[in-house]
Amino acid sequence: MHRVRSIFLSDIHLGTRACQAERLLAFLRVYDAEHVYLLGDIVDFWSLARGVYWPPLHNTFVQKMLKRARREVKVVLVPGNHDEALREYAGSEFGDIRVLREAVHTAADGRRYLLLHGDEFDQITRYHRWVALLGDFAYSLLLRVNGLLSWVRRKLRLSGYWSLAGYAKRKVKGALEFVYGFEESVAHHVRQLGLDGVICGHIHSAAIKQIAGINYINCGDWVDSCTAIVEHQDGSMELVHWREGDAPGEELWQETPALESPQLARVLPLQRR
């Protein structure tokens, strides 16, 4: 068990067939923390509206979060666009899990991070909802094809993990321009608030980088890339890639270090200036 200070997860999409709940639960068996932040699209109400899909492993994740919250782990949920119905309950608590519209996390090194899902910086999601719904449906199909290809690769004993969804995202010029525009918009907003960085999700593109002096951190997702952000006891942040090993049932992980550095974390509703 790796004991870290904070775990940041986003875009789990419980309620979809693409959700990699088994890998997520394996990750949580290895990592424990004082703080767990769920940064949006944890439950995919868009998909559940099309048809109910809720296998036992999805329920296991929910129960695990409730259990950790009962053990005095500070669990905070910041809803996203796929679970936006939960935004009506901002400021409430469900089984010791606190729901916030957005929050500020002070890391152990004193740096302050804005925590949000990020869909408010996606112009398509905000102003062209039907396009967002169509894109979500197309992405779901792509992920199902991706699952079939992964099964074929395992049968052919091809090593490593290859993502069709990730390949398409890298190759489509418009998708790349959207990602970079999103990152710069979020960083600009955080700079205006006078904070040191941001931890978000939404675009399914995990990253730890500096954008014009702002620490930009994206959790990625648990439908394709299977990534999470962890904060260590000194306040340094790492991007963890959790992937399936070559042997059946074997799990490997890779850690990408970043943003090094020594105080206490607190979760506060964001006070706009």
N, C-alpha and C positions, 0 to 999 in steps of 0.2 A: 504494500500500500504506500503510495506516494502522498505524503501529507503536504498540501500546498495551502496558501492563504485564501485564494479565491479561484473559482471556476466560472467561466463565462461560456454559455451555450446559446445558440440561436438556430432557427430554421430546422427544427427536428421534424415537423410535419407529421405528428401523430395522427392517425386516421387515414393515412395513405399507404398504398402498397410499396411505395418507394422508400418509406422510412426505414433506416438501418438501425432498428431498435436493438437488435442483438449486439451489434458492435458498440452502440452507445452504452448499453448495460455493462459490457466487458470493460469499457473505458472507466466507468464509474466504480467498478470493482477494484481498479488500480489507483484511482485518484480520490482523495477525500479532502475537504476544505472547510474553513470557517464560514465562508460566504459562497453561495451559489446564485448566479444571476442567469435567468432565463430571458433572453433578449428577443422575444417575439417569434411568431409562427411556430409556437410549440405544438399547438393543436391546429390542424388544418380544417377549419369549418367550411371552407370553400369546397373541399373534396367531400366532406361528410354530407354536404347539401346535395351532392350528386348521387350519393349512396353510402350507406353505413358500412365502414370497415374498421374493426377495432379488435385486433387479435390480443391474446393474453400478454404478450411482451410489451404492448403499449400500455396496458394497465399496470404492468410491473414497474414501468418507469414512473408513472404517476404515484404509485404507492411508495416507491423509493424516495421520491422528493418529499412526500408527506412525512415519511419516517425520519429523514434527515432534519426536516424542520422541527419535528418533535424533540430531536436530540440537540436542540439549541443551535443548529446550523442556521445562519441567516439566509433564507431563501427568498429571493425577490423575483417577481414576474413582471416584465415590461411587455405588454401585448404588441403584436405586429398587425399587419393588414389581414393576414389569414385568420387571426383570432381576435380581430378588432372588437368583437362583441364584448370582450372582457374589459375594454377600456372604460365602459360604463361603471365598472366597479373599482376604478382607480382610487386608492386610499383605503381600500378594504383589505381584510385578511381572510383567507380560506385555508383552514387547517394549518395555521401559523405561517402560511406563505403570503407574503405581502404583495399586493398588486399596485404598481405605480405607472403613471403615464410615461415618465422618464425620471432619471435619477442621476446623482453625482456620486462617484465612488472615489474616496481618497485612498490611494495606494500606500504601502508601507514606507515608500521613499518620499511621501508628501505630495506626489503628483495627483492632480484632480482630473478625473475622466468623466465625461458625459456618457451616460448609458442610455441608449435608445435603440429601437429596431432599425429605423432609417427610411421607412417607406414615405415619410413626408418630404424626402428629397428626390423622390422618383416621380417625375412629371406625368408619366403614363398612368401610374397607379392613382395619382391624385385627380387627374382631369380626364382620363380616358379609361374608365373602369372596364368597359366592354373589351377593350384591347388587352388589358391586363388579364381578364378572365380567359380570353382566347389564348394568350401566351402561356398562361398557367396550364391550360389543357394540353397544349402542344408540348410543353416541357415535361408534363406527366407521361405523355406517350413516349417521349425520347428516353426518359428514365426507365420505362418498362422495357424498351428495346435494349437499353444499356444492361439491364439485369439478365436478359436472354444472352447477350454477347458474353457477359461474365461467366454464365453457366457453360457456354460452349468452350470458352478458354480453359475453364477448369477441367472439362472432359478431355480436351486436347493436351492437358498438362502444360499449358503455357504459363510461365512464371510472371509475377507482377500483376498489377491492376491497371487496366486501361479504361478510361472513361470516355464514352461517346459524347455525353453531355458536355464534359469539360473540353473535349476537342472542338466541338461545335462552337462553344463559347469563345475559345481562343481564336478560331479562324474567322468568325463573323465580325467584320469590321465595325458594324453598327453596335454590336454587343460590347466590344471593347471600348468604343467611344462612350457608351452609356456608363460603363463601370468607372472609367476615369473621370467623367463628368460628375458622377455621384460622389466619388471620393473627394474631389476638390470642393464640391458644394458643402459637404458635411464638415470638412476641415475649416472652411471659411466661417461657417456658423459657430463652430467651437471657438475659433479665434475671437469672434465678436463677443462671446460670453466671458472671455478672459480665462478659459480653462487650458489645461496642458494637453489634453488629448480626448479621444473618443473611442468607445468600444461599441460596435454595432453589428448588424447582420444584414438581412434583406436580399443582397445581390448574389449570395451563394459564391462568394469569391474571397476566400480567407487571405488575410494579409496582416503583416506588421510592418509599417513603414513610417517615414517622416514626410509630411507634406507641408512645406513652407513653415517649418518649426513646430507643427502640430503632430503629436503621436497618433497616427491613424491605425486603428486595430479593427479588423473584421473577423468574426468568429467562423465564417464559412457556413457549413450546413451538415446535416446528417441524413441526406438523401443521396448524396453522390460522393463528396470529398471526405466526409467523416472527419471533421476538424473541430478543435476547441481551443480556447485561450485559457491558460492558467497563470496565476500570479504567485510567485514564490515569496518566501518570508522577507526578502530584502526589497520587495516591490518590483523586481524584474518580471517581465512578461514573456511567455513562450507560446508559440503556436504549435499545438500537438496534432500531428496527422495520425489518425488511427486507421490502420489498413489490415486487410486479411492477408495472412501469410501464405506461403506456397503449400504448406501441409494443411490438410483438412482440419479446421477447428483451431489452428494456430493463429494467434494474434500478435502483430508486431506494432510498434509505435515509433515515430520519429519526432524529435523535438527541435524546433527552430528557435534559437535564442534571440532576444532583442531587448532593447530598452532597459539597461541595467540600473541597478543601484541599490537606507535605513531609516515608524510611527504607527498609527492605528487606522483601520479602515472604518468608514462610517457611510451610511446610506442616507442621503437627504433628498427630498423632493427638490427639483431644480428651481432655484430662485433666479428668474430672469432679471437682467440688469437693464 
